[in-house]
Amino acid sequence: MDAASLAALDRESYINLGTYRRNGKVVDTPVWFAEHGGRLYVFSAGDAGKVKRLRATPRIRVAPCDVRGTLRGDWIEGTGRRVEDPRLIEAAYAALLRKYGLLMRLTNLLSRLTGRIERRAILELSV
């Protein structure tokens, strides 16, 4: 994806992230995302289905959408992976904080209070 297309996608609030089951069926989930270094980053519960499906196959698709997952553009094929590098995780969170500001801070606070923040996963999407 070229830089202009990536910048246009990054202006959206949500993308629908499609991950693939072993049987080939796609599961779509609307998620927050932020661009950093030509890649898209998403946070999720570490034990979420999308994280497990990415472990089985890195194939993904993304499309701009609203909070309910209603598409606002075309699907873009790509690959995804769980990020393990602490510096990249920190950069991904910084990008998400820049994009979502107070909403991201509140989400992080609630996750800390409930103990879920330590079980989060950062996903890197290449489109």
Protein Blocks (a to p, Z undefined) as FASTA:
>chain_A
ZZklmmmmmmpmbdcdddddfkopacddddddddeehiacddddfkbmklmmmmmpmcdc
dddddfkopafbdcddddddddfblklmmmmmmmmmmmnmmmmmmmmmmmmmnopmmmpc
cddddZZ
